Amino acid sequence: MAKNTREADIQNAIRLALNPYAVIFRVNSGKVRMQDGRYFDTGVPNGFPDLTGFRKSDGKMIFLEIKNESGRLREEQKKFIEIVNQYDVIAGVARNVDEAIAIVTGSL
């Protein structure tokens, strides 16, 4: 990927590349102001990772935070990954397709 690639582009490439290994969903989080002035809250907690799903081989849950080359984790994102890593799930930060595959397949 090119330098300073958009995170959305990295997420899409990762979703496609993980298809043989996992079922992956894109999670939108935060609040959006509607045209009528009201706010819509997506319902997931602050820090919830960009991609989630399960590994096809064993059903293990996956939580992936996606960052580009220069992206930094917010404190809520760090905390979320720390908390879920206490359990038998797959969680991590990926900056490219190869890192995501390594995290999901356990070859990191």
MODELLER restraints for C-alpha pairs under 7 A, 6 or more apart:
rsr = mdl.restraints
at = mdl.atoms
rsr.add(forms.Gaussian(group=physical.xy_distance, feature=features.Distance(at['CA:3:A'], at['CA:69:A']), mean=6.94, stdev=0.5))
rsr.add(forms.Gaussian(group=physical.xy_distance, feature=features.Distance(at['CA:4:A'], at['CA:68:A']), mean=6.34, stdev=0.5))
rsr.add(forms.Gaussian(group=physical.xy_distance, feature=features.Distance(at['CA:4:A'], at['CA:69:A']), mean=6.09, stdev=0.5))
rsr.add(forms.Gaussian(group=physical.xy_distance, feature=features.Distance(at['CA:4:A'], at['CA:70:A']), mean=6.92, stdev=0.5))
rsr.add(forms.Gaussian(group=physical.xy_distance, feature=features.Distance(at['CA:5:A'], at['CA:68:A']), mean=6.06, stdev=0.5))
rsr.add(forms.Gaussian(group=physical.xy_distance, feature=features.Distance(at['CA:6:A'], at['CA:68:A']), mean=6.65, stdev=0.5))
rsr.add(forms.Gaussian(group=physical.xy_distance, feature=features.Distance(at['CA:7:A'], at['CA:66:A']), mean=6.61, stdev=0.5))
rsr.add(forms.Gaussian(group=physical.xy_distance, feature=features.Distance(at['CA:7:A'], at['CA:67:A']), mean=5.83, stdev=0.5))
rsr.add(forms.Gaussian(group=physical.xy_distance, feature=features.Distance(at['CA:7:A'], at['CA:68:A']), mean=5.45, stdev=0.5))
rsr.add(forms.Gaussian(group=physical.xy_distance, feature=features.Distance(at['CA:10:A'], at['CA:96:A']), mean=6.31, stdev=0.5))
rsr.add(forms.Gaussian(group=physical.xy_distance, feature=features.Distance(at['CA:11:A'], at['CA:66:A']), mean=6.49, stdev=0.5))
rsr.add(forms.Gaussian(group=physical.xy_distance, feature=features.Distance(at['CA:13:A'], at['CA:97:A']), mean=6.66, stdev=0.5))
rsr.add(forms.Gaussian(group=physical.xy_distance, feature=features.Distance(at['CA:14:A'], at['CA:97:A']), mean=5.00, stdev=0.5))
rsr.add(forms.Gaussian(group=physical.xy_distance, feature=features.Distance(at['CA:14:A'], at['CA:100:A']), mean=6.68, stdev=0.5))
rsr.add(forms.Gaussian(group=physical.xy_distance, feature=features.Distance(at['CA:15:A'], at['CA:24:A']), mean=6.23, stdev=0.5))
rsr.add(forms.Gaussian(group=physical.xy_distance, feature=features.Distance(at['CA:17:A'], at['CA:97:A']), mean=6.70, stdev=0.5))
rsr.add(forms.Gaussian(group=physical.xy_distance, feature=features.Distance(at['CA:18:A'], at['CA:101:A']), mean=6.41, stdev=0.5))
rsr.add(forms.Gaussian(group=physical.xy_distance, feature=features.Distance(at['CA:21:A'], at['CA:55:A']), mean=5.97, stdev=0.5))
rsr.add(forms.Gaussian(group=physical.xy_distance, feature=features.Distance(at['CA:21:A'], at['CA:56:A']), mean=5.70, stdev=0.5))
rsr.add(forms.Gaussian(group=physical.xy_distance, feature=features.Distance(at['CA:22:A'], at['CA:54:A']), mean=5.61, stdev=0.5))
rsr.add(forms.Gaussian(group=physical.xy_distance, feature=features.Distance(at['CA:22:A'], at['CA:55:A']), mean=4.21, stdev=0.5))
rsr.add(forms.Gaussian(group=physical.xy_distance, feature=features.Distance(at['CA:22:A'], at['CA:56:A']), mean=4.87, stdev=0.5))
rsr.add(forms.Gaussian(group=physical.xy_distance, feature=features.Distance(at['CA:23:A'], at['CA:53:A']), mean=5.40, stdev=0.5))
rsr.add(forms.Gaussian(group=physical.xy_distance, feature=features.Distance(at['CA:23:A'], at['CA:54:A']), mean=5.50, stdev=0.5))
rsr.add(forms.Gaussian(group=physical.xy_distance, feature=features.Distance(at['CA:23:A'], at['CA:55:A']), mean=6.45, stdev=0.5))
rsr.add(forms.Gaussian(group=physical.xy_distance, feature=features.Distance(at['CA:23:A'], at['CA:56:A']), mean=6.74, stdev=0.5))
rsr.add(forms.Gaussian(group=physical.xy_distance, feature=features.Distance(at['CA:24:A'], at['CA:51:A']), mean=6.43, stdev=0.5))
rsr.add(forms.Gaussian(group=physical.xy_distance, feature=features.Distance(at['CA:24:A'], at['CA:52:A']), mean=5.55, stdev=0.5))
rsr.add(forms.Gaussian(group=physical.xy_distance, feature=features.Distance(at['CA:24:A'], at['CA:53:A']), mean=4.38, stdev=0.5))
rsr.add(forms.Gaussian(group=physical.xy_distance, feature=features.Distance(at['CA:24:A'], at['CA:54:A']), mean=6.70, stdev=0.5))
rsr.add(forms.Gaussian(group=physical.xy_distance, feature=features.Distance(at['CA:25:A'], at['CA:51:A']), mean=5.56, stdev=0.5))
rsr.add(forms.Gaussian(group=physical.xy_distance, feature=features.Distance(at['CA:25:A'], at['CA:52:A']), mean=5.32, stdev=0.5))
rsr.add(forms.Gaussian(group=physical.xy_distance, feature=features.Distance(at['CA:25:A'], at['CA:53:A']), mean=5.74, stdev=0.5))
rsr.add(forms.Gaussian(group=physical.xy_distance, feature=features.Distance(at['CA:26:A'], at['CA:50:A']), mean=5.90, stdev=0.5))
rsr.add(forms.Gaussian(group=physical.xy_distance, feature=features.Distance(at['CA:26:A'], at['CA:51:A']), mean=4.73, stdev=0.5))
rsr.add(forms.Gaussian(group=physical.xy_distance, feature=features.Distance(at['CA:26:A'], at['CA:52:A']), mean=6.65, stdev=0.5))
rsr.add(forms.Gaussian(group=physical.xy_distance, feature=features.Distance(at['CA:27:A'], at['CA:50:A']), mean=5.20, stdev=0.5))
rsr.add(forms.Gaussian(group=physical.xy_distance, feature=features.Distance(at['CA:27:A'], at['CA:51:A']), mean=5.79, stdev=0.5))
rsr.add(forms.Gaussian(group=physical.xy_distance, feature=features.Distance(at['CA:28:A'], at['CA:42:A']), mean=6.92, stdev=0.5))
rsr.add(forms.Gaussian(group=physical.xy_distance, feature=features.Distance(at['CA:28:A'], at['CA:50:A']), mean=6.89, stdev=0.5))
rsr.add(forms.Gaussian(group=physical.xy_distance, feature=features.Distance(at['CA:29:A'], at['CA:42:A']), mean=5.41, stdev=0.5))
rsr.add(forms.Gaussian(group=physical.xy_distance, feature=features.Distance(at['CA:29:A'], at['CA:44:A']), mean=6.07, stdev=0.5))
rsr.add(forms.Gaussian(group=physical.xy_distance, feature=features.Distance(at['CA:30:A'], at['CA:41:A']), mean=5.94, stdev=0.5))
rsr.add(forms.Gaussian(group=physical.xy_distance, feature=features.Distance(at['CA:30:A'], at['CA:42:A']), mean=5.88, stdev=0.5))
rsr.add(forms.Gaussian(group=physical.xy_distance, feature=features.Distance(at['CA:31:A'], at['CA:39:A']), mean=6.26, stdev=0.5))
rsr.add(forms.Gaussian(group=physical.xy_distance, feature=features.Distance(at['CA:31:A'], at['CA:40:A']), mean=5.46, stdev=0.5))
rsr.add(forms.Gaussian(group=physical.xy_distance, feature=features.Distance(at['CA:31:A'], at['CA:41:A']), mean=4.45, stdev=0.5))
rsr.add(forms.Gaussian(group=physical.xy_distance, feature=features.Distance(at['CA:31:A'], at['CA:42:A']), mean=6.43, stdev=0.5))
rsr.add(forms.Gaussian(group=physical.xy_distance, feature=features.Distance(at['CA:32:A'], at['CA:39:A']), mean=5.51, stdev=0.5))
rsr.add(forms.Gaussian(group=physical.xy_distance, feature=features.Distance(at['CA:32:A'], at['CA:40:A']), mean=5.22, stdev=0.5))
rsr.add(forms.Gaussian(group=physical.xy_distance, feature=features.Distance(at['CA:32:A'], at['CA:41:A']), mean=6.63, stdev=0.5))
rsr.add(forms.Gaussian(group=physical.xy_distance, feature=features.Distance(at['CA:33:A'], at['CA:39:A']), mean=4.46, stdev=0.5))
rsr.add(forms.Gaussian(group=physical.xy_distance, feature=features.Distance(at['CA:33:A'], at['CA:40:A']), mean=6.33, stdev=0.5))
rsr.add(forms.Gaussian(group=physical.xy_distance, feature=features.Distance(at['CA:34:A'], at['CA:40:A']), mean=6.80, stdev=0.5))
rsr.add(forms.Gaussian(group=physical.xy_distance, feature=features.Distance(at['CA:46:A'], at['CA:76:A']), mean=6.13, stdev=0.5))
rsr.add(forms.Gaussian(group=physical.xy_distance, feature=features.Distance(at['CA:47:A'], at['CA:76:A']), mean=4.43, stdev=0.5))
rsr.add(forms.Gaussian(group=physical.xy_distance, feature=features.Distance(at['CA:47:A'], at['CA:77:A']), mean=3.98, stdev=0.5))
rsr.add(forms.Gaussian(group=physical.xy_distance, feature=features.Distance(at['CA:47:A'], at['CA:80:A']), mean=5.91, stdev=0.5))
rsr.add(forms.Gaussian(group=physical.xy_distance, feature=features.Distance(at['CA:48:A'], at['CA:77:A']), mean=6.54, stdev=0.5))
rsr.add(forms.Gaussian(group=physical.xy_distance, feature=features.Distance(at['CA:48:A'], at['CA:80:A']), mean=6.57, stdev=0.5))
rsr.add(forms.Gaussian(group=physical.xy_distance, feature=features.Distance(at['CA:49:A'], at['CA:63:A']), mean=5.93, stdev=0.5))
rsr.add(forms.Gaussian(group=physical.xy_distance, feature=features.Distance(at['CA:49:A'], at['CA:64:A']), mean=5.52, stdev=0.5))
rsr.add(forms.Gaussian(group=physical.xy_distance, feature=features.Distance(at['CA:49:A'], at['CA:65:A']), mean=4.55, stdev=0.5))
rsr.add(forms.Gaussian(group=physical.xy_distance, feature=features.Distance(at['CA:49:A'], at['CA:77:A']), mean=7.00, stdev=0.5))
rsr.add(forms.Gaussian(group=physical.xy_distance, feature=features.Distance(at['CA:50:A'], at['CA:64:A']), mean=6.20, stdev=0.5))
rsr.add(forms.Gaussian(group=physical.xy_distance, feature=features.Distance(at['CA:50:A'], at['CA:65:A']), mean=5.17, stdev=0.5))
rsr.add(forms.Gaussian(group=physical.xy_distance, feature=features.Distance(at['CA:50:A'], at['CA:66:A']), mean=6.23, stdev=0.5))
rsr.add(forms.Gaussian(group=physical.xy_distance, feature=features.Distance(at['CA:51:A'], at['CA:63:A']), mean=5.99, stdev=0.5))
rsr.add(forms.Gaussian(group=physical.xy_distance, feature=features.Distance(at['CA:51:A'], at['CA:64:A']), mean=5.08, stdev=0.5))
rsr.add(forms.Gaussian(group=physical.xy_distance, feature=features.Distance(at['CA:51:A'], at['CA:65:A']), mean=6.49, stdev=0.5))
rsr.add(forms.Gaussian(group=physical.xy_distance, feature=features.Distance(at['CA:52:A'], at['CA:62:A']), mean=5.24, stdev=0.5))
rsr.add(forms.Gaussian(group=physical.xy_distance, feature=features.Distance(at['CA:52:A'], at['CA:63:A']), mean=4.58, stdev=0.5))
rsr.add(forms.Gaussian(group=physical.xy_distance, feature=features.Distance(at['CA:52:A'], at['CA:64:A']), mean=6.18, stdev=0.5))
rsr.add(forms.Gaussian(group=physical.xy_distance, feature=features.Distance(at['CA:53:A'], at['CA:61:A']), mean=5.80, stdev=0.5))
rsr.add(forms.Gaussian(group=physical.xy_distance, feature=features.Distance(at['CA:53:A'], at['CA:62:A']), mean=5.11, stdev=0.5))
rsr.add(forms.Gaussian(group=physical.xy_distance, feature=features.Distance(at['CA:53:A'], at['CA:63:A']), mean=6.92, stdev=0.5))
rsr.add(forms.Gaussian(group=physical.xy_distance, feature=features.Distance(at['CA:54:A'], at['CA:60:A']), mean=5.30, stdev=0.5))
rsr.add(forms.Gaussian(group=physical.xy_distance, feature=features.Distance(at['CA:54:A'], at['CA:61:A']), mean=4.34, stdev=0.5))
rsr.add(forms.Gaussian(group=physical.xy_distance, feature=features.Distance(at['CA:54:A'], at['CA:62:A']), mean=5.23, stdev=0.5))
rsr.add(forms.Gaussian(group=physical.xy_distance, feature=features.Distance(at['CA:55:A'], at['CA:61:A']), mean=6.52, stdev=0.5))
rsr.add(forms.Gaussian(group=physical.xy_distance, feature=features.Distance(at['CA:55:A'], at['CA:62:A']), mean=6.88, stdev=0.5))
rsr.add(forms.Gaussian(group=physical.xy_distance, feature=features.Distance(at['CA:60:A'], at['CA:89:A']), mean=5.81, stdev=0.5))
rsr.add(forms.Gaussian(group=physical.xy_distance, feature=features.Distance(at['CA:60:A'], at['CA:90:A']), mean=6.99, stdev=0.5))
rsr.add(forms.Gaussian(group=physical.xy_distance, feature=features.Distance(at['CA:61:A'], at['CA:89:A']), mean=5.19, stdev=0.5))
rsr.add(forms.Gaussian(group=physical.xy_distance, feature=features.Distance(at['CA:61:A'], at['CA:90:A']), mean=6.07, stdev=0.5))
rsr.add(forms.Gaussian(group=physical.xy_distance, feature=features.Distance(at['CA:62:A'], at['CA:89:A']), mean=6.20, stdev=0.5))
rsr.add(forms.Gaussian(group=physical.xy_distance, feature=features.Distance(at['CA:62:A'], at['CA:90:A']), mean=4.68, stdev=0.5))
rsr.add(forms.Gaussian(group=physical.xy_distance, feature=features.Distance(at['CA:62:A'], at['CA:91:A']), mean=5.79, stdev=0.5))
rsr.add(forms.Gaussian(group=physical.xy_distance, feature=features.Distance(at['CA:63:A'], at['CA:90:A']), mean=6.18, stdev=0.5))
rsr.add(forms.Gaussian(group=physical.xy_distance, feature=features.Distance(at['CA:63:A'], at['CA:91:A']), mean=4.60, stdev=0.5))
rsr.add(forms.Gaussian(group=physical.xy_distance, feature=features.Distance(at['CA:63:A'], at['CA:92:A']), mean=6.68, stdev=0.5))
rsr.add(forms.Gaussian(group=physical.xy_distance, feature=features.Distance(at['CA:64:A'], at['CA:91:A']), mean=5.65, stdev=0.5))
rsr.add(forms.Gaussian(group=physical.xy_distance, feature=features.Distance(at['CA:64:A'], at['CA:92:A']), mean=5.28, stdev=0.5))
rsr.add(forms.Gaussian(group=physical.xy_distance, feature=features.Distance(at['CA:64:A'], at['CA:93:A']), mean=5.71, stdev=0.5))
rsr.add(forms.Gaussian(group=physical.xy_distance, feature=features.Distance(at['CA:64:A'], at['CA:94:A']), mean=6.80, stdev=0.5))
rsr.add(forms.Gaussian(group=physical.xy_distance, feature=features.Distance(at['CA:65:A'], at['CA:92:A']), mean=6.32, stdev=0.5))
rsr.add(forms.Gaussian(group=physical.xy_distance, feature=features.Distance(at['CA:65:A'], at['CA:93:A']), mean=4.75, stdev=0.5))
rsr.add(forms.Gaussian(group=physical.xy_distance, feature=features.Distance(at['CA:65:A'], at['CA:94:A']), mean=6.36, stdev=0.5))
rsr.add(forms.Gaussian(group=physical.xy_distance, feature=features.Distance(at['CA:66:A'], at['CA:93:A']), mean=5.82, stdev=0.5))
rsr.add(forms.Gaussian(group=physical.xy_distance, feature=features.Distance(at['CA:66:A'], at['CA:94:A']), mean=5.14, stdev=0.5))
rsr.add(forms.Gaussian(group=physical.xy_distance, feature=features.Distance(at['CA:66:A'], at['CA:95:A']), mean=5.84, stdev=0.5))
rsr.add(forms.Gaussian(group=physical.xy_distance, feature=features.Distance(at['CA:67:A'], at['CA:94:A']), mean=6.38, stdev=0.5))
rsr.add(forms.Gaussian(group=physical.xy_distance, feature=features.Distance(at['CA:67:A'], at['CA:95:A']), mean=5.00, stdev=0.5))
rsr.add(forms.Gaussian(group=physical.xy_distance, feature=features.Distance(at['CA:68:A'], at['CA:95:A']), mean=5.22, stdev=0.5))
rsr.add(forms.Gaussian(group=physical.xy_distance, feature=features.Distance(at['CA:69:A'], at['CA:95:A']), mean=6.25, stdev=0.5))
rsr.add(forms.Gaussian(group=physical.xy_distance, feature=features.Distance(at['CA:81:A'], at['CA:91:A']), mean=6.17, stdev=0.5))
rsr.add(forms.Gaussian(group=physical.xy_distance, feature=features.Distance(at['CA:81:A'], at['CA:92:A']), mean=6.58, stdev=0.5))
rsr.add(forms.Gaussian(group=physical.xy_distance, feature=features.Distance(at['CA:85:A'], at['CA:91:A']), mean=6.27, stdev=0.5))
rsr.add(forms.Gaussian(group=physical.xy_distance, feature=features.Distance(at['CA:90:A'], at['CA:104:A']), mean=6.61, stdev=0.5))
rsr.add(forms.Gaussian(group=physical.xy_distance, feature=features.Distance(at['CA:92:A'], at['CA:103:A']), mean=6.78, stdev=0.5))
rsr.add(forms.Gaussian(group=physical.xy_distance, feature=features.Distance(at['CA:94:A'], at['CA:100:A']), mean=5.18, stdev=0.5))
rsr.add(forms.Gaussian(group=physical.xy_distance, feature=features.Distance(at['CA:102:A'], at['CA:108:A']), mean=4.89, stdev=0.5))
